[in-house]
């Protein structure tokens, strides 16, 4: 059984992950409106990943016999000043999620909740990848903000489908 303190924080994190999902859908729609299908696709895929992260956490809580409380989320940002702003927002969001994941891991360790600590290790690795990806994308979008085709070409060239990760936690309902 997960510690009560960890379970409470993980329930909150489920909400953060669902909020990230919605934010990425909003970003994808913004880029679709600019006729940037590669950027839209990238963020629609990011949205699916965030939803899956939330559902992994839900499954863990279910498996750990902990109560599951799905929190509501605030409206995402839908309007952006320019082509750079959504990626800057995405990077800031990933940095915030990294802090949240680190805090969850700290709580699991403080509570001697070794199973929860182990569960969080995959998310730590995932956040390293997500921060790197958004940081690189922000550099490209900033550099090419006046050349949308250059951004689209970079995404087409650099974004490869990710192989299934056999170490990933199970997704509830999958």
NUTIKE-588597 format. One record per atom (N, C-alpha, C): z, y, x; residue number from 1; residue in three letters; atom name. Coordinates in Angstrom, 3 decimals. Example, Ala and Ser with C-alpha at 12.3 -4.5 7.8 and 13.67 -1.06 7.14 Angstrom:
2
        c3        c2        c1    k    r   a
     7.800    -5.690    13.190    1  ALA   N
     7.800    -4.500    12.300    1  ALA  CA
     7.800    -3.300    13.200    1  ALA   C
     7.080    -2.250    12.850    2  SER   N
     7.140    -1.060    13.670    2  SER  CA
     7.870     0.030    12.900    2  SER   C
END
This chain:
174
        c3        c2        c1    k    r   a
     0.000    -1.189     0.846    1  UNK   N
     0.000     0.000     0.000    1  UNK  CA
     0.000     1.247     0.888    1  UNK   C
    -0.816     2.178     0.549    2  UNK   N
    -0.868     3.450     1.279    2  UNK  CA
     0.404     4.244     0.992    2  UNK   C
     0.825     5.026     1.963    3  UNK   N
     1.999     5.867     1.734    3  UNK  CA
     1.683     6.861     0.611    3  UNK   C
     2.721     7.247    -0.114    4  UNK   N
     2.535     8.185    -1.229    4  UNK  CA
     1.950     9.510    -0.741    4  UNK   C
     2.452     9.985     0.385    5  UNK   N
     1.977    11.266     0.925    5  UNK  CA
     0.504    11.166     1.298    5  UNK   C
     0.119    10.075     1.957    6  UNK   N
    -1.286     9.888     2.327    6  UNK  CA
    -2.156     9.770     1.073    6  UNK   C
    -1.721     8.984     0.110    7  UNK   N
    -2.503     8.786    -1.111    7  UNK  CA
    -2.712    10.110    -1.846    7  UNK   C
    -1.692    10.940    -1.900    8  UNK   N
    -1.822    12.241    -2.565    8  UNK  CA
    -2.867    13.105    -1.852    8  UNK   C
    -2.810    13.141    -0.524    9  UNK   N
    -3.793    13.916     0.241    9  UNK  CA
    -5.193    13.335     0.119    9  UNK   C
    -5.298    12.008     0.083   10  UNK   N
    -6.615    11.381    -0.044   10  UNK  CA
    -7.219    11.678    -1.413   10  UNK   C
    -6.397    11.717    -2.450   11  UNK   N
    -6.896    12.124    -3.768   11  UNK  CA
    -7.441    13.554    -3.723   11  UNK   C
    -6.751    14.439    -3.030   12  UNK   N
    -7.259    15.807    -2.857   12  UNK  CA
    -8.586    15.784    -2.106   12  UNK   C
    -8.673    14.937    -1.083   13  UNK   N
    -9.896    14.858    -0.286   13  UNK  CA
   -11.071    14.365    -1.116   13  UNK   C
   -10.815    13.497    -2.059   14  UNK   N
   -11.883    13.061    -2.968   14  UNK  CA
   -12.501    14.285    -3.629   14  UNK   C
   -11.660    15.205    -4.063   15  UNK   N
   -12.165    16.450    -4.659   15  UNK  CA
   -12.968    17.274    -3.675   15  UNK   C
   -12.505    17.354    -2.432   16  UNK   N
   -13.245    18.107    -1.417   16  UNK  CA
   -14.622    17.487    -1.176   16  UNK   C
   -14.666    16.155    -1.174   17  UNK   N
   -15.945    15.472    -0.937   17  UNK  CA
   -16.900    15.682    -2.112   17  UNK   C
   -16.384    15.645    -3.337   18  UNK   N
   -17.230    15.913    -4.502   18  UNK  CA
   -17.694    17.378    -4.511   18  UNK   C
   -16.834    18.288    -4.065   19  UNK   N
   -17.241    19.696    -3.967   19  UNK  CA
   -18.346    19.855    -2.932   19  UNK   C
   -18.224    19.143    -1.811   20  UNK   N
   -19.282    19.186    -0.793   20  UNK  CA
   -20.587    18.626    -1.358   20  UNK   C
   -20.473    17.559    -2.135   21  UNK   N
   -21.652    16.993    -2.795   21  UNK  CA
   -22.357    18.065    -3.629   21  UNK   C
   -21.605    18.746    -4.470   22  UNK   N
   -22.207    19.766    -5.324   22  UNK  CA
   -22.775    20.921    -4.511   22  UNK   C
   -22.075    21.309    -3.458   23  UNK   N
   -22.588    22.398    -2.626   23  UNK  CA
   -23.911    22.018    -1.994   23  UNK   C
   -24.024    20.780    -1.524   24  UNK   N
   -25.274    20.348    -0.917   24  UNK  CA
   -26.398    20.240    -1.942   24  UNK   C
   -26.093    19.869    -3.166   25  UNK   N
   -27.124    19.877    -4.213   25  UNK  CA
   -27.599    21.308    -4.436   25  UNK   C
   -26.670    22.261    -4.502   26  UNK   N
   -27.039    23.662    -4.696   26  UNK  CA
   -27.908    24.170    -3.536   26  UNK   C
   -27.556    23.790    -2.317   27  UNK   N
   -28.354    24.188    -1.147   27  UNK  CA
   -29.738    23.561    -1.221   27  UNK   C
   -29.802    22.301    -1.589   28  UNK   N
   -31.103    21.627    -1.713   28  UNK  CA
   -31.972    22.337    -2.739   28  UNK   C
   -31.391    22.725    -3.851   29  UNK   N
   -32.158    23.436    -4.886   29  UNK  CA
   -32.655    24.785    -4.382   29  UNK   C
   -31.836    25.473    -3.598   30  UNK   N
   -32.256    26.746    -3.008   30  UNK  CA
   -33.494    26.537    -2.136   30  UNK   C
   -33.455    25.544    -1.252   31  UNK   N
   -34.605    25.300    -0.374   31  UNK  CA
   -35.813    24.796    -1.158   31  UNK   C
   -35.581    24.023    -2.198   32  UNK   N
   -36.696    23.597    -3.038   32  UNK  CA
   -37.370    24.813    -3.673   32  UNK   C
   -36.566    25.785    -4.082   33  UNK   N
   -37.109    27.015    -4.665   33  UNK  CA
   -37.940    27.817    -3.679   33  UNK   C
   -37.709    27.636    -2.396   34  UNK   N
   -38.501    28.304    -1.354   34  UNK  CA
   -39.706    27.457    -0.938   34  UNK   C
   -39.916    26.346    -1.628   35  UNK   N
   -40.971    25.390    -1.294   35  UNK  CA
   -40.792    24.894     0.145   35  UNK   C
   -39.573    24.472     0.413   36  UNK   N
   -39.237    23.860     1.698   36  UNK  CA
   -38.774    22.430     1.403   36  UNK   C
   -39.722    21.525     1.124   37  UNK   N
   -39.338    20.183     0.677   37  UNK  CA
   -38.552    19.386     1.713   37  UNK   C
   -38.796    19.592     2.986   38  UNK   N
   -38.050    18.845     4.020   38  UNK  CA
   -36.587    19.265     4.044   38  UNK   C
   -36.353    20.571     3.985   39  UNK   N
   -34.969    21.057     3.960   39  UNK  CA
   -34.288    20.630     2.659   39  UNK   C
   -35.007    20.699     1.541   40  UNK   N
   -34.436    20.259     0.269   40  UNK  CA
   -34.054    18.787     0.348   40  UNK   C
   -34.935    17.971     0.869   41  UNK   N
   -34.678    16.539     0.983   41  UNK  CA
   -33.475    16.268     1.889   41  UNK   C
   -33.401    16.978     3.009   42  UNK   N
   -32.281    16.812     3.928   42  UNK  CA
   -30.960    17.061     3.201   42  UNK   C
   -30.905    18.142     2.402   43  UNK   N
   -29.644    18.472     1.729   43  UNK  CA
   -29.384    17.605     0.511   43  UNK   C
   -30.437    17.130    -0.165   44  UNK   N
   -30.201    16.153    -1.231   44  UNK  CA
   -29.594    14.883    -0.639   44  UNK   C
   -30.091    14.470     0.541   45  UNK   N
   -29.540    13.288     1.203   45  UNK  CA
   -28.102    13.532     1.655   45  UNK   C
   -27.831    14.730     2.167   46  UNK   N
   -26.455    15.067     2.546   46  UNK  CA
   -25.533    14.989     1.329   46  UNK   C
   -26.040    15.428     0.181   47  UNK   N
   -25.242    15.372    -1.052   47  UNK  CA
   -24.877    13.935    -1.390   47  UNK   C
   -25.837    13.032    -1.255   48  UNK   N
   -25.566    11.620    -1.532   48  UNK  CA
   -24.501    11.095    -0.571   48  UNK   C
   -24.584    11.469     0.694   49  UNK   N
   -23.582    11.031     1.671   49  UNK  CA
   -22.182    11.509     1.285   49  UNK   C
   -22.081    12.758     0.854   50  UNK   N
   -20.768    13.297     0.478   50  UNK  CA
   -20.223    12.583    -0.754   50  UNK   C
   -21.083    12.299    -1.698   51  UNK   N
   -20.673    11.546    -2.885   51  UNK  CA
   -20.183    10.160    -2.464   51  UNK   C
   -20.917     9.530    -1.562   52  UNK   N
   -20.504     8.210    -1.077   52  UNK  CA
   -19.163     8.276    -0.354   52  UNK   C
   -18.926     9.345     0.396   53  UNK   N
   -17.637     9.497     1.075   53  UNK  CA
   -16.508     9.538     0.043   53  UNK   C
   -16.716    10.307    -1.018   54  UNK   N
   -15.702    10.376    -2.078   54  UNK  CA
   -15.469     8.998    -2.677   54  UNK   C
   -16.529     8.258    -2.904   55  UNK   N
   -16.401     6.945    -3.533   55  UNK  CA
   -15.795     5.914    -2.577   55  UNK   C
   -15.995     6.086    -1.273   56  UNK   N
   -15.308     5.227    -0.293   56  UNK  CA
   -13.800     5.458    -0.393   56  UNK   C
   -13.430     6.714    -0.530   57  UNK   N
   -12.011     7.055    -0.635   57  UNK  CA
   -11.422     6.517    -1.930   57  UNK   C
   -12.181     6.618    -3.013   58  UNK   N
   -11.733     6.053    -4.289   58  UNK  CA
   -11.511     4.550    -4.137   58  UNK   C
   -12.466     3.862    -3.513   59  UNK   N
   -12.327     2.409    -3.341   59  UNK  CA
   -11.109     2.072    -2.494   59  UNK   C
   -10.864     2.859    -1.456   60  UNK   N
    -9.691     2.599    -0.621   60  UNK  CA
    -8.411     2.745    -1.443   60  UNK   C
    -8.323     3.801    -2.230   61  UNK   N
    -7.132     3.996    -3.056   61  UNK  CA
    -6.954     2.826    -4.031   61  UNK   C
    -8.046     2.383    -4.627   62  UNK   N
    -7.971     1.228    -5.534   62  UNK  CA
    -7.495    -0.015    -4.794   62  UNK   C
    -8.093    -0.249    -3.617   63  UNK   N
    -7.718    -1.432    -2.821   63  UNK  CA
    -6.269    -1.368    -2.353   63  UNK   C
    -5.770    -0.161    -2.118   64  UNK   N
    -4.403     0.027    -1.614   64  UNK  CA
    -3.382     0.112    -2.748   64  UNK   C
    -3.830    -0.129    -3.971   65  UNK   N
    -2.941    -0.062    -5.134   65  UNK  CA
    -2.295     1.307    -5.297   65  UNK   C
    -3.007     2.335    -4.907   66  UNK   N
    -2.506     3.704    -5.030   66  UNK  CA
    -3.133     4.342    -6.269   66  UNK   C
    -2.439     5.268    -6.892   67  UNK   N
    -3.031     5.936    -8.053   67  UNK  CA
    -4.258     6.743    -7.636   67  UNK   C
    -5.252     6.760    -8.503   68  UNK   N
    -6.473     7.537    -8.262   68  UNK  CA
    -6.499     8.677    -9.264   68  UNK   C
    -6.600     9.889    -8.757   69  UNK   N
    -6.671    11.091    -9.590   69  UNK  CA
    -7.888    11.893    -9.131   69  UNK   C
    -8.916    11.914    -9.946   70  UNK   N
   -10.138    12.627    -9.580   70  UNK  CA
    -9.965    14.103    -9.951   70  UNK   C
    -9.896    14.976    -8.948   71  UNK   N
    -9.692    16.398    -9.236   71  UNK  CA
   -11.002    17.097    -9.609   71  UNK   C
   -10.866    18.192   -10.320   72  UNK   N
   -12.016    19.037   -10.598   72  UNK  CA
   -12.396    19.818    -9.359   72  UNK   C
   -13.567    20.409    -9.386   73  UNK   N
   -14.036    21.195    -8.244   73  UNK  CA
   -14.522    22.557    -8.717   73  UNK   C
   -14.459    23.522    -7.829   74  UNK   N
   -14.953    24.874    -8.117   74  UNK  CA
   -16.473    24.879    -8.098   74  UNK   C
   -17.044    25.869    -8.728   75  UNK   N
   -18.503    26.011    -8.710   75  UNK  CA
   -18.985    26.212    -7.283   75  UNK   C
   -20.105    25.599    -6.931   76  UNK   N
   -20.661    25.825    -5.600   76  UNK  CA
   -21.341    27.187    -5.525   76  UNK   C
   -21.595    27.628    -4.315   77  UNK   N
   -22.396    28.834    -4.105   77  UNK  CA
   -23.846    28.478    -4.390   77  UNK   C
   -24.495    29.270    -5.214   78  UNK   N
   -25.884    29.005    -5.592   78  UNK  CA
   -26.857    30.050    -5.072   78  UNK   C
   -26.369    31.210    -4.723   79  UNK   N
   -27.229    32.305    -4.279   79  UNK  CA
   -26.952    32.597    -2.809   79  UNK   C
   -28.025    32.782    -2.065   80  UNK   N
   -27.916    32.979    -0.619   80  UNK  CA
   -28.738    34.182    -0.196   80  UNK   C
   -28.247    34.900     0.801   81  UNK   N
   -28.902    36.119     1.273   81  UNK  CA
   -30.216    35.835     1.976   81  UNK   C
   -30.276    34.700     2.662   82  UNK   N
   -31.477    34.372     3.432   82  UNK  CA
   -31.483    32.879     3.737   82  UNK   C
   -32.467    32.436     4.462   83  UNK   N
   -32.657    31.018     4.756   83  UNK  CA
   -31.582    30.459     5.694   83  UNK   C
   -30.906    31.326     6.425   84  UNK   N
   -29.865    30.902     7.370   84  UNK  CA
   -28.536    30.655     6.656   84  UNK   C
   -28.231    31.436     5.658   85  UNK   N
   -26.911    31.400     5.010   85  UNK  CA
   -26.501    30.019     4.493   85  UNK   C
   -27.385    29.244     3.862   86  UNK   N
   -26.941    27.928     3.387   86  UNK  CA
   -26.527    26.985     4.519   86  UNK   C
   -27.213    27.040     5.633   87  UNK   N
   -26.872    26.155     6.747   87  UNK  CA
   -25.569    26.626     7.398   87  UNK   C
   -25.377    27.921     7.490   88  UNK   N
   -24.109    28.442     8.017   88  UNK  CA
   -22.953    27.996     7.114   88  UNK   C
   -23.170    28.037     5.810   89  UNK   N
   -22.159    27.577     4.863   89  UNK  CA
   -21.907    26.079     5.044   89  UNK   C
   -22.969    25.310     5.221   90  UNK   N
   -22.833    23.854     5.416   90  UNK  CA
   -22.036    23.544     6.681   90  UNK   C
   -22.303    24.253     7.763   91  UNK   N
   -21.556    24.017     9.005   91  UNK  CA
   -20.088    24.380     8.818   91  UNK   C
   -19.814    25.502     8.174   92  UNK   N
   -18.422    25.893     7.929   92  UNK  CA
   -17.720    24.835     7.068   92  UNK   C
   -18.441    24.314     6.093   93  UNK   N
   -17.887    23.266     5.232   93  UNK  CA
   -17.575    22.006     6.037   93  UNK   C
   -18.482    21.605     6.923   94  UNK   N
   -18.249    20.410     7.742   94  UNK  CA
   -17.060    20.609     8.683   94  UNK   C
   -16.912    21.799     9.229   95  UNK   N
   -15.761    22.076    10.096   95  UNK  CA
   -14.457    21.990     9.311   95  UNK   C
   -14.474    22.500     8.071   96  UNK   N
   -13.289    22.428     7.218   96  UNK  CA
   -12.960    20.971     6.875   96  UNK   C
   -13.978    20.184     6.567   97  UNK   N
   -13.759    18.769     6.260   97  UNK  CA
   -13.200    18.045     7.484   97  UNK   C
   -13.673    18.395     8.668   98  UNK   N
   -13.138    17.782     9.889   98  UNK  CA
   -11.644    18.045    10.011   98  UNK   C
   -11.227    19.270     9.747   99  UNK   N
    -9.797    19.590     9.778   99  UNK  CA
    -9.031    18.763     8.748   99  UNK   C
    -9.606    18.598     7.558  100  UNK   N
    -8.955    17.824     6.504  100  UNK  CA
    -8.834    16.350     6.898  100  UNK   C
    -9.897    15.808     7.482  101  UNK   N
    -9.883    14.403     7.923  101  UNK  CA
    -8.835    14.222     9.018  101  UNK   C
    -8.775    15.163     9.952  102  UNK   N
    -7.769    15.083    11.017  102  UNK  CA
    -6.352    15.141    10.446  102  UNK   C
    -6.149    15.971     9.437  103  UNK   N
    -4.829    16.065     8.818  103  UNK  CA
    -4.478    14.760     8.104  103  UNK   C
    -5.424    14.175     7.416  104  UNK   N
    -5.181    12.883     6.767  104  UNK  CA
    -4.780    11.825     7.792  104  UNK   C
    -5.461    11.820     8.914  105  UNK   N
    -5.149    10.856     9.975  105  UNK  CA
    -3.747    11.103    10.528  105  UNK   C
    -3.413    12.368    10.727  106  UNK   N
    -2.074    12.710    11.224  106  UNK  CA
    -1.001    12.226    10.262  106  UNK   C
    -1.209    12.461     8.967  107  UNK   N
    -0.231    12.034     7.964  107  UNK  CA
    -0.096    10.513     7.960  107  UNK   C
    -1.224     9.809     8.016  108  UNK   N
    -1.163     8.341     8.051  108  UNK  CA
    -0.323     7.876     9.241  108  UNK   C
    -0.518     8.493    10.378  109  UNK   N
     0.236     8.100    11.584  109  UNK  CA
     1.707     8.458    11.449  109  UNK   C
     1.976     9.659    10.942  110  UNK   N
     3.370    10.079    10.765  110  UNK  CA
     4.114     9.167     9.793  110  UNK   C
     3.389     8.637     8.829  111  UNK   N
     3.987     7.778     7.808  111  UNK  CA
     3.998     6.304     8.233  111  UNK   C
     3.546     6.027     9.458  112  UNK   N
     3.411     4.638     9.920  112  UNK  CA
     2.541     3.810     8.974  112  UNK   C
     1.530     4.452     8.431  113  UNK   N
     0.595     3.830     7.491  113  UNK  CA
    -0.640     3.427     8.303  113  UNK   C
    -0.544     2.299     8.955  114  UNK   N
    -1.570     1.876     9.914  114  UNK  CA
    -2.898     1.527     9.260  114  UNK   C
    -2.853     0.970     8.064  115  UNK   N
    -4.100     0.654     7.366  115  UNK  CA
    -4.861     1.937     7.020  115  UNK   C
    -4.139     2.943     6.573  116  UNK   N
    -4.788     4.215     6.247  116  UNK  CA
    -5.315     4.904     7.497  116  UNK   C
    -4.555     4.805     8.586  117  UNK   N
    -5.016     5.340     9.869  117  UNK  CA
    -6.333     4.676    10.259  117  UNK   C
    -6.376     3.371    10.156  118  UNK   N
    -7.612     2.650    10.494  118  UNK  CA
    -8.760     3.070     9.575  118  UNK   C
    -8.493     3.219     8.296  119  UNK   N
    -9.510     3.654     7.337  119  UNK  CA
   -10.108     4.994     7.746  119  UNK   C
    -9.295     5.909     8.231  120  UNK   N
    -9.747     7.253     8.570  120  UNK  CA
   -10.617     7.293     9.824  120  UNK   C
   -10.554     6.277    10.668  121  UNK   N
   -11.301     6.307    11.928  121  UNK  CA
   -12.806     6.440    11.707  121  UNK   C
   -13.345     5.790    10.693  122  UNK   N
   -14.783     5.896    10.417  122  UNK  CA
   -15.147     7.335    10.061  122  UNK   C
   -14.286     7.999     9.299  123  UNK   N
   -14.553     9.375     8.888  123  UNK  CA
   -14.492    10.336    10.072  123  UNK   C
   -13.632    10.060    11.035  124  UNK   N
   -13.582    10.891    12.247  124  UNK  CA
   -14.923    10.817    12.974  124  UNK   C
   -15.429     9.614    13.155  125  UNK   N
   -16.731     9.427    13.807  125  UNK  CA
   -17.832    10.124    13.000  125  UNK   C
   -17.798     9.996    11.705  126  UNK   N
   -18.799    10.600    10.826  126  UNK  CA
   -18.786    12.123    10.956  126  UNK   C
   -17.604    12.710    11.058  127  UNK   N
   -17.527    14.167    11.161  127  UNK  CA
   -18.088    14.684    12.481  127  UNK   C
   -17.950    13.934    13.545  128  UNK   N
   -18.575    14.334    14.811  128  UNK  CA
   -20.088    14.444    14.609  128  UNK   C
   -20.672    13.453    13.964  129  UNK   N
   -22.115    13.449    13.702  129  UNK  CA
   -22.518    14.601    12.786  129  UNK   C
   -21.747    14.823    11.716  130  UNK   N
   -22.095    15.862    10.746  130  UNK  CA
   -22.013    17.258    11.357  130  UNK   C
   -20.981    17.503    12.146  131  UNK   N
   -20.855    18.810    12.798  131  UNK  CA
   -22.007    19.046    13.770  131  UNK   C
   -22.357    18.033    14.522  132  UNK   N
   -23.460    18.153    15.472  132  UNK  CA
   -24.780    18.424    14.751  132  UNK   C
   -25.018    17.686    13.696  133  UNK   N
   -26.255    17.831    12.925  133  UNK  CA
   -26.386    19.242    12.353  133  UNK   C
   -25.323    19.743    11.737  134  UNK   N
   -25.384    21.077    11.121  134  UNK  CA
   -25.425    22.174    12.168  134  UNK   C
   -24.774    21.966    13.292  135  UNK   N
   -24.822    22.946    14.373  135  UNK  CA
   -26.244    23.073    14.923  135  UNK   C
   -26.885    21.931    15.161  136  UNK   N
   -28.278    21.950    15.629  136  UNK  CA
   -29.190    22.600    14.599  136  UNK   C
   -29.005    22.230    13.337  137  UNK   N
   -29.847    22.787    12.282  137  UNK  CA
   -29.659    24.295    12.173  137  UNK   C
   -28.424    24.767    12.300  138  UNK   N
   -28.178    26.208    12.247  138  UNK  CA
   -28.897    26.924    13.388  138  UNK   C
   -28.880    26.352    14.586  139  UNK   N
   -29.585    26.964    15.715  139  UNK  CA
   -31.081    27.067    15.424  139  UNK   C
   -31.667    26.024    14.882  140  UNK   N
   -33.104    26.017    14.587  140  UNK  CA
   -33.432    27.016    13.482  140  UNK   C
   -32.656    27.001    12.418  141  UNK   N
   -32.933    27.890    11.289  141  UNK  CA
   -32.735    29.352    11.693  141  UNK   C
   -31.739    29.617    12.496  142  UNK   N
   -31.515    30.986    12.968  142  UNK  CA
   -32.677    31.449    13.843  142  UNK   C
   -33.089    30.601    14.758  143  UNK   N
   -34.183    30.930    15.672  143  UNK  CA
   -35.508    31.110    14.926  143  UNK   C
   -35.706    30.348    13.866  144  UNK   N
   -36.996    30.342    13.168  144  UNK  CA
   -36.900    30.924    11.768  144  UNK   C
   -35.953    31.790    11.524  145  UNK   N
   -35.717    32.301    10.170  145  UNK  CA
   -36.916    33.009     9.560  145  UNK   C
   -37.805    33.510    10.384  146  UNK   N
   -39.011    34.176     9.881  146  UNK  CA
   -40.208    33.236     9.802  146  UNK   C
   -40.021    31.989    10.200  147  UNK   N
   -41.118    31.016    10.219  147  UNK  CA
   -40.660    29.731     9.529  147  UNK   C
   -40.759    29.727     8.200  148  UNK   N
   -40.268    28.590     7.421  148  UNK  CA
   -40.995    27.299     7.767  148  UNK   C
   -42.254    27.413     8.118  149  UNK   N
   -43.017    26.215     8.497  149  UNK  CA
   -42.465    25.593     9.775  149  UNK   C
   -42.024    26.412    10.710  150  UNK   N
   -41.438    25.878    11.943  150  UNK  CA
   -40.166    25.093    11.628  150  UNK   C
   -39.377    25.597    10.690  151  UNK   N
   -38.162    24.881    10.280  151  UNK  CA
   -38.540    23.537     9.666  151  UNK   C
   -39.508    23.571     8.756  152  UNK   N
   -39.950    22.338     8.092  152  UNK  CA
   -40.500    21.331     9.098  152  UNK   C
   -41.249    21.804    10.071  153  UNK   N
   -41.803    20.904    11.093  153  UNK  CA
   -40.682    20.291    11.938  153  UNK   C
   -39.684    21.092    12.288  154  UNK   N
   -38.570    20.566    13.082  154  UNK  CA
   -37.837    19.471    12.302  154  UNK   C
   -37.558    19.741    11.023  155  UNK   N
   -36.861    18.748    10.205  155  UNK  CA
   -37.703    17.475    10.101  155  UNK   C
   -39.000    17.625     9.883  156  UNK   N
   -39.880    16.453     9.774  156  UNK  CA
   -39.864    15.643    11.064  156  UNK   C
   -39.827    16.330    12.171  157  UNK   N
   -39.860    15.664    13.472  157  UNK  CA
   -38.521    15.036    13.845  157  UNK   C
   -37.435    15.718    13.551  158  UNK   N
   -36.116    15.319    14.045  158  UNK  CA
   -35.290    14.480    13.076  158  UNK   C
   -35.500    14.642    11.801  159  UNK   N
   -34.675    13.913    10.827  159  UNK  CA
   -35.252    12.532    10.581  159  UNK   C
   -34.508    11.546    10.980  160  UNK   N
   -34.901    10.148    10.788  160  UNK  CA
   -33.934     9.506     9.802  160  UNK   C
   -34.419     8.588     8.987  161  UNK   N
   -33.501     7.890     8.085  161  UNK  CA
   -32.427     7.148     8.881  161  UNK   C
   -31.220     7.230     8.409  162  UNK   N
   -30.119     6.549     9.091  162  UNK  CA
   -30.084     5.093     8.672  162  UNK   C
   -29.871     4.232     9.625  163  UNK   N
   -29.703     2.807     9.321  163  UNK  CA
   -28.344     2.604     8.662  163  UNK   C
   -28.245     1.593     7.850  164  UNK   N
   -26.967     1.276     7.219  164  UNK  CA
   -25.930     0.993     8.297  164  UNK   C
   -24.746     1.544     8.112  165  UNK   N
   -23.662     1.370     9.070  165  UNK  CA
   -22.761     0.233     8.589  165  UNK   C
   -22.785    -0.898     9.272  166  UNK   N
   -21.965    -2.027     8.815  166  UNK  CA
   -20.463    -1.778     8.947  166  UNK   C
   -20.073    -0.727     9.678  167  UNK   N
   -18.645    -0.421     9.814  167  UNK  CA
   -18.155     0.538     8.738  167  UNK   C
   -19.069     1.042     7.914  168  UNK   N
   -18.677     2.009     6.884  168  UNK  CA
   -17.798     1.348     5.825  168  UNK   C
   -16.818     2.077     5.334  169  UNK   N
   -15.987     1.538     4.247  169  UNK  CA
   -16.831     1.281     2.997  169  UNK   C
   -16.392     0.364     2.132  170  UNK   N
   -17.164     0.099     0.914  170  UNK  CA
   -17.117     1.290    -0.046  170  UNK   C
   -18.210     1.482    -0.768  171  UNK   N
   -18.362     2.548    -1.745  171  UNK  CA
   -18.006     1.984    -3.115  171  UNK   C
   -17.084     2.628    -3.823  172  UNK   N
   -16.711     2.165    -5.158  172  UNK  CA
   -17.937     2.132    -6.062  172  UNK   C
   -18.095     1.050    -6.766  173  UNK   N
   -19.184     0.930    -7.718  173  UNK  CA
   -20.506     0.487    -7.129  173  UNK   C
   -20.572     0.344    -5.808  174  UNK   N
   -21.859    -0.029    -5.188  174  UNK  CA
   -22.029    -1.527    -5.173  174  UNK   C
END
